[in-house]
């Protein structure tokens, strides 16, 4: 199998238990508790600290000792080095490198990358320095200086703790480097701009957006181009909807795409009037339309109904009413329209104080108003933080390096303490993350059911229409349209509903925006323990000036909204494992690439800002990177779902309410705290291995069949050749038989004349066919004949008197002439026997008479 993107990013997340190194150094976990606490021979002491002074310690200048490290990416350079650092989570000693892209933690000696300790700088949510005092009953324990720790909290559900030796000043150098590098002042200070597009070039996202619009309008045969965008010829339409270029210069709405779909019956002038009634000018537009039925899913921001909830807009009401097209079966009946408000009702009413609010059902064709009760970004951020702390405290391992089964407190279970197990489960529920996931799933399923079952149209909005609204409409589209459950469709869905419609990724992920100042604040000292009991590491961090999670995030807009949506997609994949072309591993690697900011697709807060920063031209493309990975192994790649059945799931997915109870996403949530339990895809891995083996067997079978066909063809050719050879052999035998008869007849005839015949070939020893001891060869005549492979010479000579007397044919020629028939007629009437016989006297032969000898086929026929 091809390596995952995380592995190629050197962010491998398949963490394996560490092995004891050879020699006298051992990780801390292989020592007893007494050895650890009393400072006996743990990893802190087995490290040769006295050599640190002779090595190059961490500094602010660029380092050259690791410049040629094989694991460094393109344009990645080392900024700070830290030697003899201990990864507290796994008690492994190694070297810590801070580059312009990530923190690299290399094992001691081997320089292999430790996945848990390696994290991209953009994935770091916060970090802080702490000190841990070693507790011991030893009298000399007071002389042991406290251990210097650096705790790094990631946006990918991990908390990493690095330990530094006192008096080396390495921790301060690393901390200062993180302050400079994790919070760049400008967006183009990120690593992705230094790396450039490389081989993962980014096609123009506007073309991809138009191609998706063309597909929804039934114009898939038309392909978008830059010429089409420049001359404005992309405004295609069908009988109901059209593409508007009113926002081509982003003058209508700065957070909307340059083109969007609206009802064909609404003019551009009416759109200009309607946009002022919605927050941020995010007027209702179409994000998906059902082919054939005319039902649509529309999105917008909240209406500005005012404090008294009595403000109206005729243009906005007309635009929303245009979504209520006539039903196909009954042309006189208008389809139903639902207005889905993603917020809790009380939050919608509270927004009235700022001019916002919700629609009145009486003003929009008696359209029902439904509130989904999904909380805002701040609640999601706190819930995500509590979930991370819960996993760190109650997983198999945690940031303090101890297993939850070794903590003898009431908050972790051990020794059959079932009450503590119940308390732990209740803490998971208190995090609220699964409840939020369920609310998003339920809202999206409700929207999909209204469209698929009732052929109704749905308008979805929240406050600004770029967080909860995007979650709901994109998840509903994923349920309704099987195209979005493929690799190409998933890309089109994310680019349309998340990127084009202005989800503020820079604010939500915590990166600097185009103005040059980031809204994400990294506190110097903070505790993320929340309401949970603290681990030994956390207990030491609570002293001094600490901040709670709420205060540390009070003035920023960071929130894991997109992570929550991808988590919801994974829940659908769990319910319908055969409906998606991609696997859960693809989602994990996709999230890792996004959070690392190695590629530019998800930078900035809107399409307009990405265009101003020339992101498509200056940065690499995450889609091209993932596609390149899959091309290495085709269907056997870990990103491909081996259970995918496009024929079975070619329609909408409408999960019942009872199946919407979510669970933890093991591949993402548990990979750090419970690395073994996170391998929930073992069946998928086995199935992929079986498919790979089956594919190999199929290839072997095809190769064998081709070989059999070749052998069969060769056998047929040989059989045909053998048949031809047999026919030729039969013809040759027949010719040989005829020649033999002719030879015998000629021999007898010649012998009857008193002569003998000798045949000689050039490729064998010359020998007469009839031997004779008499060497008298008077008046001989030779005739050469050409054979297939040899020359044949024929000689006729006169027999001697002795041989002639011995010739029975010659003696009894008159009485027993072989040329005479029973009737006494000569078979050779022209032979002139009497004349020839008179020539025998005196041993003379009349050769002229012999030349006139005629041979007829009838002479050789049987009597």
PyMOL commands that set and color helices and strands:
alter all, ss='L'
color gray80, all
select helices_A, chain A and resi 5-8+28-30+33-37+43-46+49-51+121-123+139-143+170-181+187-189+191-195+205-216+226-231+268-275+279-281+314-321+345-354+361-363+377-394+404-406+418-431+433-454+468-480+482-485+487-500+505-509+536-541+549-552+561-575+584-596+607-612+615-618+622-631+634-636+657-660+666-669+682-752+801-806+808-811+833-839+847-851+857-860
alter helices_A, ss='H'
color red, helices_A
select strands_A, chain A and resi 78-87+92-99+102-107+119-120+124-132+147-154+159-164+241-244+260-263+285-289+296-300+337-341+368-371+457-461+755-761+781-786+791-798
alter strands_A, ss='S'
color yellow, strands_A
deselect
rebuild
show_as cartoon
